[in-house]
C-alpha cells in the first residue's frame, strides 16, 4: 500500500510537467511576432515594386494592343481610323469603340506626333489609313524608375514596344 501511494504522487508530477510543456510562453510568442514583422518589412517593398512593374507592362501592352486594333480596323473597314490620346487625363480611345480607356495616375504619358494631329494641349491623334500606314508617332510611358516607349512607324503602321 505504501508503494502505491508513492507511485500516484510520482505519476501526478509527470502529468503536471506535461501540462506545463504543452503551451507557448509569452517570450516565444513575442519572438515569433517579431520575426513575422521583420519578414513583412522585407517582403512588402519588393511586392509593391513588382506590382508597379506589372502595372507598367500592362498599360504598355494595352496601348500597343489598342493601336494595333485601330490599324486593323482601318485596313478591314477601308477607311481611316484614329487613336485619340489625352496625356493630361491619362485616357485614350479608338475608332470603332465607344469606350474610353484609362491609364493609372502613377504613369505619366507623353505623345510625339506630327503637328497636324495635335488637337489641344495634351491631346493628339495617331491616324491609321486603309493601306496600313499611319501618321506615325511615339507614346512614352514613365514612372519614377521605368520608361517604356510605344513606337508607331509612319510608313508601315507597325507598332513596337521598347524598354529603356
VEXNU-662668 format. One record per residue (C-alpha): x, y, z; residue number from 1. Coordinates in nm, 4 decimals. Layout:
<rs>
+----------+----------+----------+-----+
!       c1 !       c2 !       c3 !   k !
+----------+----------+----------+-----+
!        X !        Y !        Z ! NUM !
...
+----------+----------+----------+-----+
</rs>
This chain:
<rs>
+----------+----------+----------+-----+
!       c1 !       c2 !       c3 !   k !
+----------+----------+----------+-----+
!   0.0000 !   0.0000 !   0.0000 !   1 !
!   0.2711 !   0.2448 !   0.0758 !   2 !
!   0.4251 !   0.1692 !  -0.2583 !   3 !
!   0.1052 !   0.2536 !  -0.4473 !   4 !
!   0.0759 !   0.5975 !  -0.2797 !   5 !
!   0.4279 !   0.6854 !  -0.3867 !   6 !
!   0.3519 !   0.5762 !  -0.7429 !   7 !
!   0.0457 !   0.8004 !  -0.7562 !   8 !
!   0.2447 !   1.1014 !  -0.6400 !   9 !
!   0.5150 !   1.0278 !  -0.8969 !  10 !
!   0.2602 !   0.9986 !  -1.1783 !  11 !
!   0.0957 !   1.3252 !  -1.0689 !  12 !
!   0.4305 !   1.5006 !  -1.1009 !  13 !
!   0.4741 !   1.3686 !  -1.4546 !  14 !
!   0.1228 !   1.4818 !  -1.5583 !  15 !
!   0.1770 !   1.8319 !  -1.4262 !  16 !
!   0.5089 !   1.8515 !  -1.6130 !  17 !
!   0.3300 !   1.7520 !  -1.9344 !  18 !
!   0.0673 !   2.0206 !  -1.8861 !  19 !
!   0.3294 !   2.2912 !  -1.8422 !  20 !
!   0.5144 !   2.1902 !  -2.1629 !  21 !
!   0.2096 !   2.1831 !  -2.3919 !  22 !
!   0.1735 !   2.5634 !  -2.4396 !  23 !
!   0.3912 !   2.8515 !  -2.5589 !  24 !
!   0.5460 !   3.1102 !  -2.3348 !  25 !
!   0.4857 !   3.4803 !  -2.3888 !  26 !
!   0.8511 !   3.5187 !  -2.4829 !  27 !
!   0.8159 !   3.2584 !  -2.7598 !  28 !
!   0.5044 !   3.4306 !  -2.8954 !  29 !
!   0.6782 !   3.7715 !  -2.8980 !  30 !
!   0.9753 !   3.6197 !  -3.0785 !  31 !
!   0.7506 !   3.4734 !  -3.3500 !  32 !
!   0.5678 !   3.8071 !  -3.3902 !  33 !
!   0.8976 !   3.9955 !  -3.4192 !  34 !
!   1.0186 !   3.7571 !  -3.6914 !  35 !
!   0.6881 !   3.7966 !  -3.8785 !  36 !
!   0.7130 !   4.1775 !  -3.8643 !  37 !
!   1.0706 !   4.1734 !  -3.9934 !  38 !
!   0.9716 !   3.9395 !  -4.2768 !  39 !
!   0.6828 !   4.1692 !  -4.3761 !  40 !
!   0.9157 !   4.4713 !  -4.3756 !  41 !
!   1.1374 !   4.2913 !  -4.6268 !  42 !
!   0.8602 !   4.1465 !  -4.8454 !  43 !
!   0.6179 !   4.4404 !  -4.8804 !  44 !
!   0.8529 !   4.6919 !  -5.0514 !  45 !
!   0.9601 !   4.4259 !  -5.3016 !  46 !
!   0.5988 !   4.3315 !  -5.3610 !  47 !
!   0.4949 !   4.6914 !  -5.4313 !  48 !
!   0.7833 !   4.7343 !  -5.6781 !  49 !
!   0.6739 !   4.4179 !  -5.8540 !  50 !
!   0.3156 !   4.5428 !  -5.8747 !  51 !
!   0.4302 !   4.8771 !  -6.0190 !  52 !
!   0.6349 !   4.6965 !  -6.2844 !  53 !
!   0.3395 !   4.4741 !  -6.3732 !  54 !
!   0.1122 !   4.7786 !  -6.3962 !  55 !
!   0.3579 !   4.9477 !  -6.6348 !  56 !
!   0.3855 !   4.6378 !  -6.8555 !  57 !
!   0.0084 !   4.6028 !  -6.8627 !  58 !
!  -0.0523 !   4.9676 !  -6.9568 !  59 !
!   0.2103 !   4.9497 !  -7.2318 !  60 !
!   0.0607 !   4.6324 !  -7.3771 !  61 !
!  -0.2923 !   4.7752 !  -7.3591 !  62 !
!  -0.1914 !   5.0876 !  -7.5514 !  63 !
!   0.0007 !   4.8845 !  -7.8115 !  64 !
!  -0.2962 !   4.6495 !  -7.8477 !  65 !
!  -0.5354 !   4.9411 !  -7.8976 !  66 !
!  -0.3051 !   5.0894 !  -8.1608 !  67 !
!  -0.2920 !   4.7539 !  -8.3402 !  68 !
!  -0.6706 !   4.7301 !  -8.3227 !  69 !
!  -0.7015 !   5.0795 !  -8.4710 !  70 !
!  -0.4680 !   4.9849 !  -8.7569 !  71 !
!  -0.6551 !   4.6614 !  -8.8202 !  72 !
!  -0.9875 !   4.8458 !  -8.8139 !  73 !
!  -0.8621 !   5.0895 !  -9.0797 !  74 !
!  -0.7446 !   4.8061 !  -9.3037 !  75 !
!  -1.0603 !   4.5963 !  -9.2580 !  76 !
!  -1.3115 !   4.8811 !  -9.2938 !  77 !
!  -1.1285 !   5.0559 !  -9.5770 !  78 !
!  -1.1473 !   5.3956 !  -9.4009 !  79 !
!  -0.9265 !   5.6000 !  -9.1728 !  80 !
!  -0.9105 !   5.5114 !  -8.8062 !  81 !
!  -0.7987 !   5.7260 !  -8.5136 !  82 !
!  -0.6242 !   5.6538 !  -8.1885 !  83 !
!  -0.7057 !   5.9556 !  -7.9664 !  84 !
!  -0.4989 !   6.0192 !  -7.6568 !  85 !
!  -0.5217 !   6.2764 !  -7.3793 !  86 !
!  -0.1953 !   6.2793 !  -7.1851 !  87 !
!  -0.3296 !   6.5154 !  -6.9179 !  88 !
!  -0.6150 !   6.2907 !  -6.8104 !  89 !
!  -0.4291 !   5.9643 !  -6.8940 !  90 !
!  -0.7109 !   5.8470 !  -7.1224 !  91 !
!  -0.7309 !   5.7186 !  -7.4774 !  92 !
!  -0.9931 !   5.5964 !  -7.7203 !  93 !
!  -1.0021 !   5.4119 !  -8.0505 !  94 !
!  -1.2218 !   5.4475 !  -8.3601 !  95 !
!  -1.4867 !   5.1789 !  -8.3698 !  96 !
!  -1.5125 !   5.1587 !  -7.9904 !  97 !
!  -1.7170 !   5.3879 !  -7.7697 !  98 !
!  -1.5239 !   5.3091 !  -7.4524 !  99 !
!  -1.2571 !   5.5415 !  -7.3139 ! 100 !
!  -0.9597 !   5.3632 !  -7.1629 ! 101 !
!  -0.7682 !   5.4927 !  -6.8599 ! 102 !
!  -0.4069 !   5.4543 !  -6.7580 ! 103 !
!  -0.3058 !   5.4616 !  -6.3916 ! 104 !
!  -0.2235 !   5.8035 !  -6.2487 ! 105 !
!   0.1134 !   5.6681 !  -6.1356 ! 106 !
!   0.2159 !   5.6533 !  -6.5033 ! 107 !
!   0.2891 !   5.9703 !  -6.6979 ! 108 !
!   0.2053 !   5.9677 !  -7.0689 ! 109 !
!   0.3827 !   6.1678 !  -7.3401 ! 110 !
!   0.2838 !   6.1891 !  -7.7056 ! 111 !
!   0.5046 !   6.2697 !  -8.0011 ! 112 !
!   0.3189 !   6.3046 !  -8.3290 ! 113 !
!   0.3007 !   6.5383 !  -8.6295 ! 114 !
!   0.1810 !   6.8941 !  -8.5578 ! 115 !
!  -0.1308 !   6.8500 !  -8.7726 ! 116 !
!  -0.2531 !   6.5734 !  -8.5370 ! 117 !
!  -0.2249 !   6.7733 !  -8.2138 ! 118 !
!  -0.5760 !   6.8858 !  -8.1187 ! 119 !
!  -0.5416 !   7.0744 !  -7.7919 ! 120 !
!  -0.2711 !   7.0984 !  -7.5331 ! 121 !
!  -0.2188 !   6.7440 !  -7.4121 ! 122 !
!  -0.4463 !   6.5858 !  -7.6748 ! 123 !
!  -0.3479 !   6.4279 !  -8.0010 ! 124 !
!  -0.4284 !   6.1680 !  -8.2624 ! 125 !
!  -0.2423 !   5.8921 !  -8.4362 ! 126 !
!  -0.4246 !   5.8233 !  -8.7607 ! 127 !
!  -0.4175 !   5.4924 !  -8.9497 ! 128 !
!  -0.5014 !   5.4632 !  -9.3186 ! 129 !
!  -0.6650 !   5.1760 !  -9.5135 ! 130 !
!  -0.3289 !   5.0751 !  -9.6659 ! 131 !
!  -0.1894 !   5.0139 !  -9.3124 ! 132 !
!   0.0281 !   5.3255 !  -9.2984 ! 133 !
!  -0.0136 !   5.5927 !  -9.0310 ! 134 !
!   0.0778 !   5.9447 !  -8.9302 ! 135 !
!   0.3329 !   5.7792 !  -8.7027 ! 136 !
!   0.4394 !   5.8819 !  -8.3593 ! 137 !
!   0.5625 !   5.7756 !  -8.0212 ! 138 !
!   0.3866 !   5.7274 !  -7.6897 ! 139 !
!   0.6127 !   5.7286 !  -7.3856 ! 140 !
!   0.5034 !   5.5839 !  -7.0524 ! 141 !
!   0.7094 !   5.6873 !  -6.7494 ! 142 !
!   0.7172 !   5.6219 !  -6.3783 ! 143 !
!   0.9817 !   5.7223 !  -6.1270 ! 144 !
!   1.2167 !   5.4429 !  -6.2286 ! 145 !
!   1.0806 !   5.2964 !  -6.5524 ! 146 !
!   1.0296 !   5.4132 !  -6.9095 ! 147 !
!   0.8575 !   5.2280 !  -7.1904 ! 148 !
!   0.8088 !   5.3511 !  -7.5457 ! 149 !
!   0.5462 !   5.2523 !  -7.7997 ! 150 !
!   0.6647 !   5.3484 !  -8.1496 ! 151 !
!   0.4307 !   5.3730 !  -8.4476 ! 152 !
!   0.6052 !   5.3596 !  -8.7849 ! 153 !
!   0.4529 !   5.6136 !  -9.0248 ! 154 !
!   0.5250 !   5.4119 !  -9.3403 ! 155 !
!   0.4162 !   5.0639 !  -9.2333 ! 156 !
!   0.1972 !   5.1427 !  -8.9312 ! 157 !
!   0.3885 !   4.8777 !  -8.7373 ! 158 !
!   0.3727 !   4.9136 !  -8.3580 ! 159 !
!   0.6783 !   4.8263 !  -8.1469 ! 160 !
!   0.7451 !   4.8398 !  -7.7728 ! 161 !
!   1.0856 !   4.9447 !  -7.6380 ! 162 !
!   1.2071 !   4.9337 !  -7.2775 ! 163 !
!   1.4526 !   5.1951 !  -7.1585 ! 164 !
+----------+----------+----------+-----+
</rs>
